[in-house]
């Protein structure tokens, strides 16, 4: 092993193991030192602030593990510098992990209330979840910065999902893909017959139209009603964010009449906010509290006008605190009436959901599939639901697919 390779390997282990390994690692170096460069020394300090078990107050320089004292004295400037160092020397995916660990290990969530600190944070979905949890405590001077951060994450998620979801919905509803006619279901039969009477074949006793007439597609908007019922309990933070973004995409599609409801022990209709601004909708969510799924489903039933043209998506861990028996009967009745029903136990890029297995099995047995869904799976799932495919079989097939 060359000296250069030896030094590089040792310096990497030094960054991984921290200050406590300095002396031992030095004995393996031909130079008698771990040989950290100036940049690596800054990286080492940034990591030590979070991961080294020291008596120092950590990143916040006054912030202890319980979060007491956060935001006092010179904490914000110190944290702002730390965030700058982390973003300079680590790749984006690593920055997100370090930020999350810093909040969990060092309790500096309160420091997010400082505008200069929040401006330095790398926006990601976990951070948005933290902000939504704390939003009732965010001071006025920080609200604009917090909103900008949430907006940037929402815009990125919409960019990732919008094209696939719109393609899935239009692919399911646009009959032109299945007929040589522009739209078989859109034929104006009365007008077509009147305009083609002169082409009646008396010998064959048949009307042979020379030209078909169609209703304007704009007049046939809102072909389906999609109801998204979102559990806003604290454990559902990532799912709430994804569900809110996806609901806003549904709301932008003319063929769908989208209704959005959030619930804990109370029910809040967020349809208007969803249609106008998904960020407003997110700030209308109140993460935490109890859970009464039955009450929310009862409210959602009022939006069902044509059961066979309705898709009901429940996003919940199924930890029901309300009337469990009534909930089972209600969802079963919806399904039997023709509503396409599904339950997303989690809607996120990672992690196994925690949920009530008994209730999930009962729902699945009654024809309402319950499974964790990554955002990438959702477009195909929605398309299958609108086309009338067996959702239980489709859910199993999608879940078995290897992740890309």
Order of alpha helices (4+ residues) and beta strands (2+ residues): alpha-alpha-alpha-alpha-alpha-alpha-alpha-alpha-alpha-beta-beta-beta-alpha-beta-beta-alpha-alpha-alpha-beta-alpha-beta-alpha-beta-alpha-alpha
